[in-house]
Amino acid sequence: EAGIDTHHASAFGVVGQVLAIDEELAVLAYGQQSLAGLISACQRLMALGQRQAAQLAWQLKPVILEAAQRSQDGDIDGEAAYGCTTLLDMAGMQHPGLPTRLFIS
């Protein structure tokens, strides 16, 4: 409402802090929620059924756990540094205001 763009990761962290949710649990919840959103988008964009989506989410669970651990360890060197996707994040924030979008919902 105030016209301030905030990335959902930051908002997720603030809400977790306000609700006194353990940092590790908040990081894992964010990872799981992000993965679920991506898999949902894949289901709408391609032929990916419920069973395949559930299998994919289960198979990627170790990746979420590793990413969460690396983030808490402060590993921002090397391969972990690819997580900065500023232009992609900015485009995502502009997406709702575009006249033509992939997902109208």
ZIDA-V342564 format. One record per residue. N is the residue number from 1. RES is the residue in three letters. SS is DSSP state (H for helix, E for strand, C for the rest). D_LAST is the distance of its C-alpha to the last C-alpha in Angstrom with 1 decimal. Layout:
BEGIN
n:N res:RES ss:SS d_last:D_LAST
n:N res:RES ss:SS d_last:D_LAST
END
This chain:
BEGIN
n:1 res:GLU ss:C d_last:19.7
n:2 res:ALA ss:C d_last:22.8
n:3 res:GLY ss:C d_last:21.3
n:4 res:ILE ss:C d_last:22.0
n:5 res:ASP ss:C d_last:19.9
n:6 res:THR ss:C d_last:20.3
n:7 res:HIS ss:C d_last:19.3
n:8 res:HIS ss:H d_last:17.7
n:9 res:ALA ss:H d_last:20.8
n:10 res:SER ss:H d_last:23.0
n:11 res:ALA ss:H d_last:21.2
n:12 res:PHE ss:H d_last:21.3
n:13 res:GLY ss:H d_last:25.0
n:14 res:VAL ss:H d_last:25.8
n:15 res:VAL ss:H d_last:24.3
n:16 res:GLY ss:H d_last:26.2
n:17 res:GLN ss:H d_last:29.3
n:18 res:VAL ss:H d_last:29.1
n:19 res:LEU ss:C d_last:28.7
n:20 res:ALA ss:C d_last:31.6
n:21 res:ILE ss:C d_last:29.8
n:22 res:ASP ss:C d_last:32.0
n:23 res:GLU ss:H d_last:31.1
n:24 res:GLU ss:H d_last:31.2
n:25 res:LEU ss:H d_last:29.0
n:26 res:ALA ss:H d_last:26.4
n:27 res:VAL ss:H d_last:26.5
n:28 res:LEU ss:H d_last:26.2
n:29 res:ALA ss:H d_last:23.3
n:30 res:TYR ss:H d_last:21.5
n:31 res:GLY ss:H d_last:22.3
n:32 res:GLN ss:H d_last:21.2
n:33 res:GLN ss:H d_last:17.8
n:34 res:SER ss:H d_last:17.3
n:35 res:LEU ss:H d_last:18.5
n:36 res:ALA ss:H d_last:16.3
n:37 res:GLY ss:H d_last:13.2
n:38 res:LEU ss:H d_last:14.8
n:39 res:ILE ss:H d_last:15.8
n:40 res:SER ss:H d_last:12.4
n:41 res:ALA ss:H d_last:11.4
n:42 res:CYS ss:H d_last:14.7
n:43 res:GLN ss:H d_last:14.2
n:44 res:ARG ss:H d_last:11.4
n:45 res:LEU ss:H d_last:13.5
n:46 res:MET ss:C d_last:16.9
n:47 res:ALA ss:C d_last:19.0
n:48 res:LEU ss:C d_last:18.9
n:49 res:GLY ss:C d_last:19.5
n:50 res:GLN ss:H d_last:19.5
n:51 res:ARG ss:H d_last:23.1
n:52 res:GLN ss:H d_last:22.8
n:53 res:ALA ss:H d_last:20.0
n:54 res:ALA ss:H d_last:22.2
n:55 res:GLN ss:H d_last:25.2
n:56 res:LEU ss:H d_last:23.6
n:57 res:ALA ss:H d_last:22.6
n:58 res:TRP ss:H d_last:26.1
n:59 res:GLN ss:H d_last:27.8
n:60 res:LEU ss:C d_last:26.1
n:61 res:LYS ss:H d_last:27.2
n:62 res:PRO ss:H d_last:30.5
n:63 res:VAL ss:H d_last:28.7
n:64 res:ILE ss:H d_last:26.8
n:65 res:LEU ss:H d_last:30.1
n:66 res:GLU ss:H d_last:31.9
n:67 res:ALA ss:H d_last:29.5
n:68 res:ALA ss:H d_last:29.7
n:69 res:GLN ss:H d_last:33.4
n:70 res:ARG ss:H d_last:33.7
n:71 res:SER ss:H d_last:31.7
n:72 res:GLN ss:H d_last:34.0
n:73 res:ASP ss:C d_last:37.1
n:74 res:GLY ss:C d_last:36.2
n:75 res:ASP ss:C d_last:36.2
n:76 res:ILE ss:C d_last:34.8
n:77 res:ASP ss:C d_last:37.4
n:78 res:GLY ss:H d_last:37.2
n:79 res:GLU ss:H d_last:34.2
n:80 res:ALA ss:H d_last:32.4
n:81 res:ALA ss:H d_last:32.1
n:82 res:TYR ss:H d_last:29.4
n:83 res:GLY ss:H d_last:26.8
n:84 res:CYS ss:C d_last:26.8
n:85 res:THR ss:C d_last:24.0
n:86 res:THR ss:H d_last:24.1
n:87 res:LEU ss:H d_last:22.8
n:88 res:LEU ss:H d_last:19.9
n:89 res:ASP ss:H d_last:19.0
n:90 res:MET ss:H d_last:19.5
n:91 res:ALA ss:H d_last:17.3
n:92 res:GLY ss:H d_last:14.4
n:93 res:MET ss:H d_last:15.0
n:94 res:GLN ss:H d_last:15.0
n:95 res:HIS ss:H d_last:11.8
n:96 res:PRO ss:H d_last:9.7
n:97 res:GLY ss:H d_last:12.6
n:98 res:LEU ss:C d_last:13.0
n:99 res:PRO ss:C d_last:13.2
n:100 res:THR ss:C d_last:12.1
n:101 res:ARG ss:C d_last:9.6
n:102 res:LEU ss:C d_last:9.3
n:103 res:PHE ss:C d_last:5.6
n:104 res:ILE ss:C d_last:3.8
n:105 res:SER ss:C d_last:0.0
END
